Amino acid sequence: MSAPETPQRQLTPLEPLVEQLERASALDDVGKRIGRFVRDAIPRGPIKDGLSGTWLGHALHPMLTDVVIGSFMGASLLDLLGEDGDGAERLIGVGLAAYAPTAAAGVNDWADTEPADDTVRRVGVVHAAGNLLAASLYAGSLVARRRGARGRGKLLGAAGAAVLGVGGYLGGHLSLAKGVGADQTAFDAGPDDWTAVVDSSQLDEGRPVRVIADDTPVMVVRRGDAIHAIHDRCSHRGCSLASGEIDGEEVECACHGSRFALADGALRRGPATAAQPAYEVRETEGRVEVRLRPAG
């Protein structure tokens, strides 16, 4: 009797496109160049924190995309419904005005992931190029409408909507499947029960140590009479905080410079947008034990 065949997973219509893009090494050169340029153009500081959404508490880019996509698609919907007023023109104008800050926030997030993940680099380049093309088509649509060529304007808008849909799908893939802009600790806060992680004798003053507590990476550091423990995976892009620098009562991530308080994981400086999960610490018979600090 032959073994039953393994059922094939049904791919969604755009999944093959994403898989091809993730393997498209030809995009690496341009991606690396753009990534370096963006990181040099937007150094650590208030502008980068503003584009990252540090002040907002989560990534800024997804919120801004609602304005661009909503405005452009709203204009195309009015075209589809046969509305010939100036509402579509106004919506396109709003979308074009919002495009630049939206693109800046998105490329800022992407550039911080680009060196470490080839698939994000490749998909991100096509995502950005598609959105730029969509915005250009809508800009052409606006020009045509204002010159009285409303039919041509509607066709350009329809083309822009089609391209924008693909770009939006790729953006969703980057955020939801690749975690660009997401809190890297959101689904791995750490143990609720006391868990032994390291011998007390292994903790030297001011030298952070990366340990594992029930599969969760934790950074432990001794500061004077106190021992602090926070999630080791930086909420920004997942770099190990134990590889960073201890500066007073804060730790600075070695990858992108986010800073967190040792005592409670509070966010002190971006580009991260979320605090680190923090842990209660106790010493028992020469062993350091940690557990997740209760909320509130």
TORZA-487678 format. One line per 8 residues: number of its first residue (from 1); for each residue x, y, z of N, C-alpha, C. Coordinates in nm, 3 decimals. Example, Ala and Ser with C-alpha at 12.3 -4.5 7.8 and 13.67 -1.06 7.14 Angstrom:
1	1.319:-0.569:0.780:1.230:-0.450:0.780:1.320:-0.330:0.780; 1.285:-0.225:0.708:1.367:-0.106:0.714:1.290:0.003:0.787
***
This chain:
1	0.086:-0.120:0.000:0.000:0.000:0.000:0.089:0.125:0.000; 0.070:0.211:-0.096:0.155:0.330:-0.106:0.117:0.433:-0.001; 0.218:0.509:0.040:0.195:0.613:0.140:0.113:0.725:0.079; 0.025:0.786:0.160:-0.057:0.896:0.108:0.030:1.015:0.070; -0.008:1.084:-0.035:0.067:1.201:-0.080:0.049:1.316:0.018; 0.157:1.388:0.040:0.150:1.506:0.125:0.076:1.617:0.051; -0.030:1.671:0.111:-0.106:1.774:0.039:-0.022:1.898:0.017; -0.034:1.957:-0.099:0.038:2.079:-0.133:-0.035:2.201:-0.077
9	0.044:2.290:-0.013:-0.015:2.412:0.041:-0.058:2.503:-0.073; -0.178:2.555:-0.065:-0.230:2.644:-0.169:-0.169:2.783:-0.152; -0.098:2.830:-0.253:-0.038:2.963:-0.247:-0.141:3.069:-0.280; -0.131:3.183:-0.211:-0.214:3.297:-0.247:-0.160:3.358:-0.376; -0.238:3.440:-0.446:-0.196:3.487:-0.580:-0.062:3.558:-0.585; -0.024:3.633:-0.480:0.099:3.709:-0.486:0.217:3.643:-0.414; 0.195:3.529:-0.350:0.305:3.462:-0.282:0.418:3.422:-0.376; 0.389:3.367:-0.495:0.500:3.335:-0.585:0.584:3.457:-0.620
17	0.519:3.574:-0.635:0.594:3.697:-0.662:0.689:3.728:-0.547; 0.639:3.718:-0.423:0.722:3.748:-0.307:0.841:3.652:-0.300; 0.816:3.525:-0.324:0.924:3.426:-0.319:1.030:3.456:-0.423; 0.987:3.497:-0.542:1.084:3.532:-0.646:1.165:3.655:-0.607; 1.099:3.753:-0.549:1.170:3.874:-0.508:1.271:3.844:-0.398; 1.235:3.758:-0.305:1.325:3.726:-0.196:1.451:3.653:-0.245; 1.443:3.591:-0.362:1.559:3.522:-0.418:1.633:3.608:-0.522; 1.585:3.729:-0.545:1.640:3.813:-0.653:1.767:3.884:-0.607
25	1.879:3.814:-0.610:2.007:3.871:-0.565:2.051:3.989:-0.651; 1.995:4.003:-0.771:2.031:4.117:-0.856:1.992:4.250:-0.793; 1.901:4.245:-0.695:1.858:4.368:-0.628:1.951:4.409:-0.514; 2.049:4.324:-0.481:2.131:4.349:-0.363:2.218:4.474:-0.376; 2.278:4.494:-0.493:2.370:4.606:-0.508:2.299:4.739:-0.487; 2.187:4.758:-0.555:2.114:4.883:-0.539:2.059:4.895:-0.397; 2.015:4.783:-0.338:1.964:4.787:-0.202:2.069:4.829:-0.102; 2.189:4.775:-0.116:2.297:4.811:-0.024:2.335:4.958:-0.039
33	2.337:5.005:-0.161:2.372:5.146:-0.184:2.268:5.239:-0.120; 2.142:5.208:-0.142:2.035:5.292:-0.085:2.040:5.284:0.067; 2.059:5.165:0.122:2.064:5.149:0.266:2.174:5.231:0.329; 2.293:5.227:0.271:2.405:5.307:0.324:2.375:5.456:0.315; 2.318:5.497:0.202:2.286:5.640:0.185:2.187:5.687:0.291; 2.082:5.607:0.314:1.980:5.647:0.411:2.038:5.652:0.553; 2.118:5.553:0.588:2.175:5.553:0.724:2.270:5.671:0.745; 2.341:5.710:0.639:2.429:5.827:0.651:2.347:5.957:0.654
41	2.238:5.960:0.578:2.157:6.082:0.568:2.070:6.105:0.691; 2.034:5.996:0.760:1.948:6.008:0.879:2.022:5.947:0.997; 2.116:6.021:1.057:2.193:5.967:1.170:2.108:5.962:1.297; 2.163:5.901:1.401:2.094:5.895:1.529:2.062:6.035:1.579; 1.943:6.052:1.632:1.904:6.182:1.683:1.756:6.207:1.669; 1.712:6.330:1.693:1.569:6.362:1.694:1.497:6.332:1.562; 1.562:6.359:1.448:1.495:6.335:1.319:1.470:6.186:1.300; 1.570:6.105:1.329:1.554:5.960:1.314:1.448:5.908:1.411
49	1.452:5.956:1.536:1.351:5.914:1.634:1.212:5.955:1.588; 1.202:6.075:1.527:1.071:6.120:1.481:1.018:6.032:1.368; 1.104:5.998:1.273:1.062:5.912:1.162:1.034:5.769:1.208; 1.106:5.725:1.309:1.086:5.589:1.359:0.957:5.573:1.436; 0.911:5.683:1.499:0.791:5.676:1.580:0.819:5.658:1.727; 0.942:5.690:1.771:0.976:5.678:1.914:0.879:5.758:1.999; 0.843:5.875:1.953:0.751:5.963:2.026:0.609:5.909:2.027; 0.577:5.822:1.932:0.441:5.772:1.915:0.416:5.644:1.992
57	0.522:5.567:2.018:0.506:5.440:2.088:0.497:5.321:1.996; 0.494:5.343:1.866:0.504:5.236:1.767:0.546:5.298:1.635; 0.578:5.215:1.537:0.630:5.267:1.411:0.535:5.369:1.349; 0.591:5.477:1.296:0.513:5.585:1.235:0.465:5.548:1.095; 0.546:5.474:1.021:0.518:5.448:0.880:0.380:5.387:0.853; 0.339:5.282:0.926:0.208:5.222:0.895:0.092:5.321:0.909; 0.100:5.411:1.007:-0.007:5.508:1.026:-0.014:5.605:0.908; 0.101:5.647:0.858:0.103:5.740:0.746:0.055:5.675:0.617
65	0.082:5.545:0.602:0.039:5.478:0.479:-0.113:5.481:0.464; -0.185:5.484:0.575:-0.331:5.491:0.568:-0.377:5.618:0.496; -0.303:5.728:0.519:-0.340:5.854:0.455:-0.316:5.846:0.304; -0.199:5.797:0.266:-0.166:5.789:0.124:-0.258:5.692:0.051; -0.267:5.570:0.102:-0.350:5.469:0.035:-0.497:5.510:0.037; -0.543:5.560:0.150:-0.683:5.600:0.159:-0.719:5.711:0.062; -0.630:5.808:0.049:-0.657:5.920:-0.041:-0.655:5.876:-0.187; -0.552:5.804:-0.225:-0.542:5.760:-0.365:-0.657:5.665:-0.402
73	-0.683:5.568:-0.318:-0.788:5.472:-0.349:-0.926:5.538:-0.344; -0.941:5.637:-0.256:-1.066:5.712:-0.251:-1.093:5.784:-0.382; -0.987:5.842:-0.438:-1.001:5.910:-0.567:-1.041:5.812:-0.677; -0.977:5.695:-0.678:-1.011:5.595:-0.779:-1.154:5.543:-0.760; -1.198:5.535:-0.636:-1.335:5.491:-0.610:-1.435:5.593:-0.664; -1.406:5.720:-0.646:-1.494:5.824:-0.701:-1.499:5.813:-0.853; -1.384:5.783:-0.914:-1.382:5.763:-1.060:-1.471:5.646:-1.099; -1.461:5.538:-1.023:-1.538:5.418:-1.053:-1.687:5.443:-1.041
81	-1.724:5.530:-0.947:-1.865:5.561:-0.926:-1.917:5.666:-1.023; -1.828:5.719:-1.105:-1.871:5.815:-1.206:-1.882:5.957:-1.157; -1.821:5.987:-1.044:-1.826:6.124:-0.992:-1.730:6.212:-1.073; -1.780:6.323:-1.123:-1.698:6.411:-1.206:-1.664:6.543:-1.137; -1.686:6.552:-1.007:-1.653:6.674:-0.935:-1.504:6.682:-0.908; -1.466:6.777:-0.823:-1.323:6.794:-0.795:-1.278:6.716:-0.672; -1.364:6.629:-0.618:-1.329:6.550:-0.500:-1.209:6.460:-0.525; -1.206:6.395:-0.642:-1.094:6.305:-0.674:-0.963:6.383:-0.681
89	-0.969:6.503:-0.740:-0.846:6.584:-0.748:-0.796:6.621:-0.610; -0.886:6.657:-0.521:-0.845:6.694:-0.386:-0.785:6.576:-0.312; -0.844:6.459:-0.330:-0.791:6.340:-0.263:-0.653:6.305:-0.317; -0.634:6.315:-0.446:-0.502:6.288:-0.502:-0.400:6.387:-0.447; -0.440:6.513:-0.433:-0.351:6.614:-0.377:-0.310:6.581:-0.234; -0.405:6.532:-0.154:-0.374:6.492:-0.016:-0.276:6.375:-0.016; -0.302:6.276:-0.102:-0.213:6.161:-0.110:-0.072:6.198:-0.150; -0.059:6.288:-0.247:0.074:6.331:-0.290:0.146:6.409:-0.181
97	0.073:6.491:-0.106:0.134:6.567:0.003:0.184:6.475:0.113; 0.111:6.366:0.137:0.149:6.273:0.244:0.254:6.172:0.200; 0.278:6.161:0.070:0.367:6.057:0.020:0.510:6.074:0.071; 0.565:6.195:0.065:0.706:6.216:0.100:0.735:6.177:0.246; 0.661:6.227:0.345:0.691:6.184:0.483:0.667:6.035:0.505; 0.568:5.980:0.435:0.542:5.836:0.448:0.660:5.756:0.394; 0.709:5.794:0.278:0.824:5.724:0.219:0.948:5.739:0.306; 0.968:5.860:0.362:1.085:5.882:0.448:1.080:5.793:0.572
105	0.963:5.782:0.633:0.950:5.696:0.751:0.973:5.549:0.715; 0.921:5.507:0.600:0.936:5.369:0.559:1.079:5.333:0.526; 1.148:5.418:0.450:1.285:5.385:0.411:1.377:5.392:0.533; 1.344:5.475:0.631:1.420:5.479:0.755:1.410:5.345:0.830; 1.289:5.291:0.840:1.271:5.161:0.905:1.343:5.052:0.828; 1.329:5.054:0.695:1.389:4.951:0.611:1.541:4.954:0.619; 1.600:5.072:0.621:1.746:5.084:0.620:1.809:5.023:0.744; 1.736:5.023:0.856:1.790:4.964:0.979:1.786:4.811:0.976
113	1.710:4.753:0.886:1.705:4.608:0.875:1.790:4.557:0.759; 1.817:4.644:0.663:1.879:4.604:0.536:2.012:4.530:0.550; 2.105:4.568:0.640:2.232:4.497:0.639:2.221:4.350:0.680; 2.119:4.315:0.757:2.114:4.183:0.818:2.025:4.083:0.746; 1.938:4.127:0.659:1.838:4.037:0.601:1.828:4.062:0.451; 1.878:3.967:0.372:1.874:3.983:0.226:1.732:3.991:0.174; 1.640:3.912:0.231:1.504:3.909:0.179:1.433:4.042:0.203; 1.457:4.104:0.318:1.397:4.235:0.346:1.454:4.339:0.252
121	1.584:4.331:0.229:1.647:4.426:0.137:1.581:4.419:0.000; 1.563:4.300:-0.053:1.514:4.283:-0.190:1.367:4.322:-0.203; 1.285:4.272:-0.112:1.142:4.306:-0.118:1.123:4.455:-0.094; 1.202:4.512:-0.003:1.188:4.653:0.027:1.218:4.743:-0.091; 1.317:4.707:-0.171:1.350:4.786:-0.290:1.232:4.788:-0.386; 1.171:4.673:-0.410:1.059:4.666:-0.503:0.936:4.735:-0.445; 0.914:4.719:-0.315:0.803:4.787:-0.247:0.813:4.939:-0.266; 0.932:4.993:-0.242:0.952:5.137:-0.254:0.937:5.183:-0.399
129	0.994:5.105:-0.492:0.984:5.142:-0.633:0.840:5.138:-0.682; 0.764:5.038:-0.636:0.624:5.029:-0.674:0.543:5.146:-0.622; 0.567:5.184:-0.498:0.493:5.296:-0.441:0.530:5.428:-0.510; 0.657:5.443:-0.546:0.698:5.563:-0.620:0.630:5.568:-0.757; 0.623:5.453:-0.822:0.554:5.448:-0.952:0.407:5.483:-0.935; 0.343:5.428:-0.832:0.201:5.457:-0.809:0.179:5.606:-0.786; 0.265:5.666:-0.704:0.252:5.810:-0.677:0.273:5.890:-0.805; 0.366:5.846:-0.889:0.391:5.916:-1.016:0.270:5.906:-1.108
137	0.207:5.791:-1.111:0.088:5.773:-1.195:-0.026:5.863:-1.146; -0.042:5.872:-1.015:-0.146:5.959:-0.961:-0.113:6.107:-0.985; 0.017:6.140:-0.979:0.056:6.279:-1.010:0.023:6.310:-1.155; 0.052:6.216:-1.246:0.016:6.235:-1.386:-0.135:6.245:-1.403; -0.207:6.168:-1.324:-0.354:6.173:-1.330:-0.404:6.311:-1.289; -0.344:6.367:-1.185:-0.387:6.500:-1.139:-0.360:6.606:-1.246; -0.242:6.598:-1.309:-0.208:6.694:-1.414:-0.307:6.683:-1.530; -0.337:6.559:-1.570:-0.430:6.539:-1.682:-0.568:6.595:-1.649
145	-0.616:6.572:-1.529:-0.749:6.622:-1.491:-0.754:6.774:-1.497; -0.648:6.838:-1.446:-0.647:6.983:-1.442:-0.633:7.045:-1.581; -0.589:6.966:-1.676:-0.580:7.013:-1.815:-0.706:6.978:-1.893; -0.802:6.919:-1.824:-0.928:6.887:-1.888:-0.937:6.748:-1.948; -0.829:6.670:-1.939:-0.830:6.533:-1.996:-0.871:6.436:-1.886; -0.999:6.442:-1.848:-1.044:6.363:-1.735:-1.040:6.212:-1.763; -1.066:6.173:-1.887:-1.059:6.032:-1.921:-0.919:5.977:-1.901; -0.821:6.051:-1.953:-0.682:6.010:-1.935:-0.646:6.009:-1.786
153	-0.696:6.108:-1.713:-0.669:6.114:-1.570:-0.723:5.993:-1.497; -0.843:5.949:-1.536:-0.902:5.832:-1.470:-0.824:5.705:-1.503; -0.777:5.692:-1.627:-0.698:5.575:-1.664:-0.566:5.570:-1.587; -0.500:5.686:-1.574:-0.376:5.691:-1.498:-0.402:5.659:-1.351; -0.513:5.706:-1.299:-0.549:5.676:-1.160:-0.574:5.528:-1.140; -0.642:5.465:-1.237:-0.668:5.321:-1.227:-0.538:5.242:-1.229; -0.444:5.283:-1.315:-0.314:5.217:-1.319:-0.240:5.236:-1.187; -0.250:5.357:-1.134:-0.187:5.383:-1.005:-0.244:5.297:-0.894
161	-0.376:5.277:-0.896:-0.441:5.194:-0.795:-0.393:5.050:-0.802; -0.376:4.998:-0.925:-0.330:4.860:-0.942:-0.188:4.843:-0.887; -0.101:4.937:-0.920:0.038:4.930:-0.873:0.042:4.948:-0.720; -0.040:5.039:-0.670:-0.044:5.065:-0.527:-0.089:4.940:-0.449; -0.180:4.864:-0.507:-0.225:4.742:-0.442:-0.112:4.642:-0.424; -0.030:4.626:-0.528:0.085:4.535:-0.518:0.186:4.589:-0.417; 0.213:4.719:-0.422:0.305:4.779:-0.326:0.257:4.763:-0.184; 0.127:4.779:-0.162:0.071:4.762:-0.029:0.084:4.619:0.021
169	0.065:4.523:-0.070:0.081:4.382:-0.033:0.224:4.355:0.012; 0.321:4.407:-0.062:0.461:4.387:-0.025:0.493:4.456:0.107; 0.434:4.573:0.130:0.453:4.641:0.257:0.397:4.560:0.373; 0.280:4.500:0.352:0.223:4.414:0.455:0.312:4.294:0.483; 0.372:4.238:0.379:0.463:4.126:0.396:0.584:4.167:0.480; 0.639:4.285:0.453:0.755:4.332:0.529:0.721:4.353:0.676; 0.603:4.408:0.703:0.564:4.435:0.841:0.518:4.310:0.915; 0.430:4.233:0.851:0.362:4.125:0.922:0.437:3.992:0.914
177	0.508:3.967:0.805:0.583:3.842:0.793:0.730:3.858:0.831; 0.787:3.977:0.806:0.928:4.001:0.835:0.950:4.084:0.960; 0.846:4.142:1.017:0.859:4.213:1.143:0.925:4.348:1.136; 0.930:4.410:1.018:0.989:4.543:1.008:0.899:4.644:1.079; 0.954:4.711:1.179:0.878:4.808:1.256:0.804:4.750:1.375; 0.804:4.618:1.389:0.732:4.554:1.500:0.820:4.542:1.624; 0.757:4.540:1.741:0.828:4.517:1.867:0.879:4.374:1.868; 1.010:4.357:1.871:1.070:4.224:1.860:1.053:4.139:1.985
185	1.001:4.197:2.092:0.980:4.120:2.216:0.832:4.093:2.242; 0.745:4.134:2.151:0.602:4.134:2.179:0.547:3.996:2.214; 0.599:3.892:2.153:0.543:3.758:2.174:0.636:3.668:2.254; 0.731:3.729:2.325:0.827:3.651:2.403:0.870:3.734:2.524; 0.777:3.759:2.613:0.805:3.849:2.725:0.897:3.786:2.828; 0.889:3.653:2.847:0.975:3.588:2.945:0.896:3.514:3.050; 0.965:3.444:3.142:0.898:3.357:3.240:0.825:3.434:3.349; 0.707:3.385:3.385:0.631:3.444:3.496:0.675:3.388:3.631
193	0.738:3.270:3.630:0.783:3.207:3.754:0.933:3.225:3.771; 0.979:3.219:3.896:1.121:3.234:3.923:1.200:3.128:3.847; 1.301:3.173:3.774:1.381:3.084:3.690:1.529:3.115:3.711; 1.607:3.013:3.748:1.751:3.031:3.768:1.819:3.048:3.632; 1.910:3.146:3.625:1.971:3.176:3.495:2.123:3.178:3.497; 2.187:3.210:3.610:2.332:3.224:3.611:2.382:3.219:3.756; 2.506:3.175:3.773:2.568:3.181:3.906:2.605:3.325:3.939; 2.585:3.363:4.063:2.618:3.500:4.105:2.765:3.532:4.081
201	2.852:3.432:4.094:2.996:3.454:4.079:3.034:3.492:3.937; 2.945:3.468:3.841:2.975:3.498:3.701:2.943:3.642:3.662; 2.888:3.718:3.755:2.850:3.856:3.726:2.956:3.951:3.777; 3.029:4.012:3.685:3.126:4.115:3.720:3.059:4.251:3.712; 3.107:4.345:3.792:3.050:4.480:3.796:3.048:4.543:3.657; 2.926:4.582:3.614:2.910:4.658:3.491:2.927:4.578:3.364; 2.943:4.446:3.371:2.960:4.367:3.249:2.834:4.286:3.223; 2.758:4.321:3.119:2.633:4.250:3.093:2.659:4.107:3.045
209	2.568:4.019:3.085:2.577:3.878:3.047:2.445:3.837:2.984; 2.451:3.767:2.873:2.331:3.715:2.807:2.305:3.574:2.857; 2.185:3.552:2.912:2.145:3.422:2.964:2.011:3.384:2.901; 1.970:3.261:2.924:1.843:3.212:2.870:1.752:3.172:2.985; 1.632:3.228:2.985:1.532:3.196:3.086:1.409:3.139:3.017; 1.393:3.008:3.021:1.280:2.943:2.953:1.272:2.986:2.806; 1.382:2.975:2.736:1.393:3.007:2.593:1.394:3.156:2.562; 1.384:3.240:2.663:1.386:3.385:2.642:1.525:3.440:2.673
217	1.587:3.513:2.580:1.717:3.573:2.610:1.703:3.692:2.705; 1.784:3.693:2.808:1.777:3.796:2.911:1.917:3.854:2.932; 1.925:3.985:2.943:2.051:4.050:2.977:2.053:4.076:3.128; 2.157:4.027:3.194:2.173:4.045:3.337:2.301:4.123:3.361; 2.296:4.223:3.450:2.415:4.303:3.478:2.414:4.345:3.625; 2.530:4.342:3.687:2.544:4.386:3.826:2.588:4.532:3.827; 2.515:4.613:3.906:2.552:4.753:3.925:2.553:4.781:4.074; 2.673:4.782:4.133:2.683:4.801:4.277:2.620:4.685:4.351
225	2.529:4.717:4.443:2.461:4.613:4.521:2.340:4.555:4.447; 2.305:4.611:4.333:2.184:4.568:4.262:2.220:4.484:4.140; 2.130:4.393:4.106:2.140:4.316:3.982:2.016:4.348:3.899; 2.036:4.388:3.775:1.926:4.423:3.687:1.913:4.319:3.577; 1.790:4.299:3.532:1.765:4.204:3.423:1.654:4.259:3.333; 1.684:4.270:3.204:1.584:4.309:3.105:1.598:4.216:2.985; 1.497:4.216:2.900:1.500:4.132:2.779:1.623:4.167:2.697; 1.695:4.066:2.653:1.821:4.091:2.581:1.798:4.128:2.435
233	1.685:4.088:2.377:1.659:4.115:2.236:1.601:4.256:2.223; 1.676:4.347:2.161:1.630:4.485:2.148:1.496:4.490:2.075; 1.403:4.564:2.132:1.269:4.570:2.074:1.268:4.632:1.935; 1.376:4.702:1.898:1.381:4.769:1.768:1.402:4.671:1.654; 1.518:4.602:1.654:1.546:4.507:1.546:1.604:4.376:1.597; 1.599:4.352:1.727:1.635:4.222:1.780:1.781:4.200:1.810; 1.864:4.303:1.805:2.005:4.287:1.839:2.021:4.256:1.988; 2.130:4.190:2.024:2.155:4.155:2.163:2.204:4.277:2.241
241	2.131:4.314:2.345:2.171:4.429:2.426:2.297:4.399:2.507; 2.322:4.272:2.535:2.443:4.236:2.610:2.570:4.269:2.531; 2.556:4.288:2.400:2.669:4.329:2.317:2.687:4.480:2.315; 2.594:4.551:2.380:2.599:4.696:2.381:2.685:4.751:2.493; 2.668:4.879:2.519:2.751:4.949:2.617:2.667:4.993:2.736; 2.716:4.966:2.856:2.652:5.015:2.978:2.701:5.156:3.004; 2.608:5.250:3.015:2.642:5.390:3.039:2.560:5.436:3.159; 2.622:5.440:3.274:2.547:5.475:3.395:2.443:5.370:3.425
249	2.319:5.412:3.429:2.209:5.320:3.459:2.129:5.286:3.333; 2.195:5.296:3.217:2.130:5.265:3.091:2.219:5.173:3.008; 2.157:5.103:2.914:2.232:5.024:2.816:2.201:5.077:2.678; 2.305:5.089:2.595:2.289:5.137:2.458:2.308:5.021:2.361; 2.209:4.999:2.274:2.217:4.892:2.176:2.331:4.919:2.078; 2.411:4.816:2.052:2.526:4.832:1.965:2.487:4.849:1.818; 2.367:4.807:1.780:2.328:4.811:1.638:2.283:4.948:1.593; 2.185:5.008:1.664:2.126:5.132:1.616:2.119:5.242:1.723
257	2.173:5.215:1.841:2.186:5.320:1.941:2.068:5.343:2.032; 1.966:5.259:2.028:1.855:5.275:2.123:1.906:5.255:2.264; 1.847:5.329:2.358:1.892:5.321:2.498:1.774:5.285:2.588; 1.803:5.200:2.688:1.700:5.152:2.780:1.752:5.160:2.923; 1.660:5.188:3.016:1.695:5.190:3.158:1.717:5.049:3.207; 1.825:5.029:3.283:1.855:4.897:3.338:1.751:4.856:3.442; 1.701:4.953:3.518:1.614:4.920:3.631:1.479:4.866:3.588; 1.421:4.922:3.481:1.285:4.881:3.444:1.265:4.865:3.293
265	1.371:4.875:3.213:1.360:4.857:3.069:1.298:4.974:2.995; 1.275:5.087:3.063:1.211:5.202:3.000:1.294:5.253:2.882; 1.226:5.295:2.777:1.293:5.349:2.658:1.343:5.489:2.687; 1.472:5.510:2.670:1.533:5.640:2.694:1.567:5.713:2.565; 1.593:5.639:2.457:1.624:5.702:2.329:1.597:5.603:2.217; 1.546:5.655:2.105:1.516:5.570:1.990:1.641:5.535:1.913; 1.621:5.471:1.798:1.497:5.459:1.719:1.397:5.353:1.765; 1.424:5.280:1.871:1.323:5.187:1.921:1.197:5.263:1.958
273	1.084:5.195:1.958:0.957:5.258:1.994:0.893:5.195:2.116; 0.949:5.084:2.165:0.890:5.012:2.278:0.996:4.985:2.384; 0.952:4.983:2.509:1.041:4.950:2.620:1.075:4.801:2.619; 1.176:4.765:2.695:1.214:4.625:2.709:1.139:4.560:2.825; 1.089:4.437:2.810:1.037:4.365:2.927:1.144:4.359:3.035; 1.103:4.386:3.158:1.197:4.387:3.270:1.161:4.276:3.369; 1.260:4.235:3.448:1.242:4.119:3.535:1.280:4.152:3.679; 1.206:4.092:3.772:1.247:4.093:3.911:1.365:3.998:3.927
281	1.454:4.030:4.018:1.575:3.950:4.036:1.592:3.916:4.184; 1.636:3.793:4.210:1.673:3.755:4.346:1.790:3.657:4.339; 1.868:3.650:4.447:1.978:3.555:4.458:1.941:3.448:4.559; 1.953:3.324:4.519:1.920:3.211:4.605:2.032:3.108:4.597; 2.102:3.090:4.710:2.210:2.991:4.720:2.311:3.005:4.606; 2.352:3.129:4.584:2.455:3.154:4.485:2.407:3.156:4.341; 2.277:3.144:4.319:2.220:3.148:4.184:2.131:3.270:4.169; 2.137:3.333:4.050:2.048:3.445:4.020:1.924:3.392:3.953
289	1.808:3.433:4.006:1.680:3.392:3.949:1.605:3.515:3.903; 1.528:3.499:3.795:1.451:3.611:3.741:1.308:3.566:3.715; 1.218:3.664:3.713:1.082:3.641:3.667:1.027:3.772:3.614; 0.932:3.763:3.522:0.877:3.882:3.458:0.813:3.973:3.562; 0.846:4.100:3.554:0.790:4.196:3.647:0.642:4.216:3.616; 0.556:4.213:3.718:0.413:4.232:3.693:0.386:4.366:3.627; 0.287:4.370:3.541:0.250:4.496:3.474:0.189:4.592:3.575; 0.210:4.721:3.550:0.150:4.823:3.635:0.242:4.869:3.745
***
